[in-house]
Amino acid sequence: TQIAVEQHMGCAMGVCRACVIVTAQGNARVCREGPVFGLGDVAFDQGEPATVGLV
């Protein structure tokens, strides 16, 4: 089962990291690694990712 994730995208190139979500493998950029993820890969219970480097 897969899920399509929707996030605000600042640059749509992965540089600004505004669209980062938490996954089982770590943080992922919706605009680059997504927007479709495996349902079990999205870590809904982990909250918001750290956005260090967000411009």
Backbone bond lengths (Angstrom), bond angles and torsions (degrees), N, CA, C in turn:
res aa  C-N    CA-C-N  psi(-1)  N-CA   C-N-CA  omega(-1)  CA-C   N-CA-C  phi
1 T - - - 1.446 - - 1.517 108.97 -
2 Q 1.314 115.84 138.18 1.459 121.00 -179.11 1.519 110.65 -121.46
3 I 1.323 114.87 161.59 1.456 121.35 178.70 1.524 108.49 -134.64
4 A 1.324 116.59 138.56 1.463 121.76 175.03 1.525 107.24 -96.30
5 V 1.317 116.32 122.73 1.464 122.45 -175.92 1.520 109.53 -99.72
6 E 1.321 115.83 139.31 1.458 121.50 178.31 1.523 108.44 -116.67
7 Q 1.309 117.11 126.34 1.460 123.68 179.14 1.519 108.97 -139.25
8 H 1.323 116.35 156.87 1.467 120.44 171.62 1.517 107.59 -69.06
9 M 1.320 117.23 132.75 1.461 121.88 -179.15 1.519 109.07 -118.12
10 G 1.322 116.25 116.08 1.454 120.98 -178.89 1.513 113.38 -74.46
11 C 1.334 116.59 -43.37 1.465 119.13 -174.13 1.526 113.08 -121.56
12 A 1.334 118.46 -19.39 1.470 124.77 -178.08 1.518 113.17 63.49
13 M 1.339 116.92 17.94 1.470 121.52 178.54 1.526 111.93 -125.37
14 G 1.324 118.68 -4.34 1.450 122.09 179.32 1.510 115.20 90.15
15 V 1.308 117.50 -1.87 1.459 121.34 -175.63 1.527 111.92 -76.78
16 C 1.318 117.85 -43.48 1.468 120.98 -173.10 1.529 112.74 -79.17
17 R 1.326 118.37 -19.34 1.465 124.52 179.41 1.535 112.85 61.98
18 A 1.320 117.63 24.20 1.464 121.09 178.73 1.523 112.24 -73.96
19 C 1.320 118.44 -18.64 1.466 122.13 -174.53 1.530 112.84 -106.24
20 V 1.318 117.91 21.52 1.464 122.18 -176.05 1.528 110.88 -72.69
21 I 1.342 115.34 137.01 1.463 122.06 172.50 1.523 107.62 -125.63
22 V 1.333 116.24 163.22 1.458 121.99 178.07 1.522 108.78 -90.80
23 T 1.338 116.54 129.80 1.463 121.66 175.68 1.522 108.97 -124.08
24 A 1.305 116.27 173.42 1.460 121.16 178.45 1.523 111.63 -62.41
25 Q 1.325 117.42 -26.00 1.460 121.81 -179.78 1.528 112.48 -93.32
26 G 1.310 118.29 1.15 1.463 122.58 -176.38 1.518 109.66 119.53
27 N 1.312 116.38 -164.10 1.462 120.30 179.81 1.526 110.56 -72.50
28 A 1.323 116.53 144.69 1.469 122.23 178.05 1.521 108.77 -136.24
29 R 1.321 115.79 143.52 1.463 121.57 177.38 1.526 108.67 -89.40
30 V 1.322 116.41 124.02 1.463 121.01 -179.14 1.524 110.39 -61.62
31 C 1.329 117.52 -37.64 1.467 120.43 -176.16 1.529 112.66 -73.69
32 R 1.323 118.89 -20.27 1.468 120.94 -177.36 1.531 111.94 -111.79
33 E 1.309 117.88 -53.79 1.465 121.42 -178.08 1.526 111.91 -85.38
34 G 1.303 118.21 -15.90 1.458 123.29 -178.13 1.504 110.53 -113.79
35 P 1.278 118.21 -154.56 1.456 128.65 11.52 1.526 114.56 -87.46
36 V 1.321 118.61 -1.22 1.463 120.78 -179.38 1.524 109.06 -99.25
37 F 1.340 115.68 126.80 1.458 122.99 179.92 1.519 108.40 -129.90
38 G 1.317 116.32 158.21 1.451 120.36 171.97 1.520 108.98 -66.65
39 L 1.315 117.92 138.76 1.462 121.44 -176.78 1.524 111.19 -57.13
40 G 1.320 117.56 -39.31 1.459 121.32 179.52 1.515 113.82 -74.55
41 D 1.335 117.75 -13.26 1.463 121.17 -179.42 1.520 112.88 -83.55
42 V 1.321 118.48 -26.52 1.462 121.42 -178.04 1.525 108.28 -79.39
43 A 1.330 115.97 122.53 1.469 121.71 -176.14 1.529 109.69 -91.44
44 F 1.325 116.22 76.88 1.462 121.12 -177.69 1.526 112.07 -59.82
45 D 1.321 117.41 -34.23 1.464 121.23 -175.97 1.525 113.58 -80.39
46 Q 1.328 118.38 -2.81 1.463 121.47 -178.55 1.523 113.09 -89.84
47 G 1.306 118.45 -7.18 1.457 121.66 178.57 1.510 112.25 78.07
48 E 1.318 115.38 -156.97 1.466 121.70 -177.99 1.524 110.32 -79.65
49 P 1.328 117.26 144.16 1.468 120.17 177.66 1.517 111.06 -75.40
50 A 1.322 115.33 159.69 1.464 120.20 172.21 1.517 107.60 -68.78
51 T 1.303 117.43 132.96 1.466 120.46 -177.39 1.522 110.75 -112.93
52 V 1.313 116.68 42.96 1.461 120.90 176.16 1.519 108.02 -62.66
53 G 1.290 117.23 131.10 1.455 121.41 -178.50 1.508 113.18 94.66
54 L 1.330 116.72 0.15 1.460 120.34 178.48 1.517 109.34 -66.89
55 V 1.326 116.24 128.30 1.471 119.99 179.99 1.511 110.42 -106.56
